[in-house]
Amino acid sequence: MENFEDYEKELRTINIHTAGGVSLAITIAAAILFGIPFYFIWRPEFSFSLQQSFLFLLLFVAGIVIHELIHGFFFGLFAKKGFKSIRFGVMWKMLTPYCHCKEPLKIKHYFLGALMPALLLGIIPAVISLFNGSGLMLILGVIFIGAAAGDFMIVWILRKEHPETYVQDHSSEVGCFVYRKS
């Protein structure tokens, strides 16, 4: 296991209020990007039944949990201690669930773990909806693309780091520590 005493440690955080605005912007952009083609391909009629609303709510709540489980799965694959290094919880003052990896990962592995929920729950379902005409899949895909805004922001602030550099989730803030060799 790496000894990080010989590394320079830098805190990188994102502002949770800014993340909310970014999330809204990303959600709107995804709605336009996928919604316009969806509309012209399928010409949907907009009506929602109580059953559809309940199904949406159920899938939305399940998706929130699955989003964090996906982070944990991919972080656990690359953590030296495996899934023992993964912790889940909720930041109650912001009602935000989280997945925390207790050990540093290489940036390239961290990026994979950070971006997979957006891909698996957002982008892929939104693309599939263009082929199968499922409005529910489109809406959930767009929402889960927007829900990954914090993940996109973390990747953005780390984008110039070398892929072999190490990064570790902050345990209580929305951000991480970057470890560079001194």
Protein Blocks (a to p, Z undefined) as FASTA:
>chain_A
ZZfklpccddddddfklmmmmmmmmmmmmmmmmmmmmmmmnopaddddfklmmmmmmmmm
mmmmmmmmmmmmmmmmmpmnlmmlpccdddfklopacdddfbdcdfklmmmmmmmmmmmm
mmmmmmmmmmnopaklmmmmmmmmmmmmmmmmmmmmmmmpcfkbccdddfkbgcdddddd
ZZ
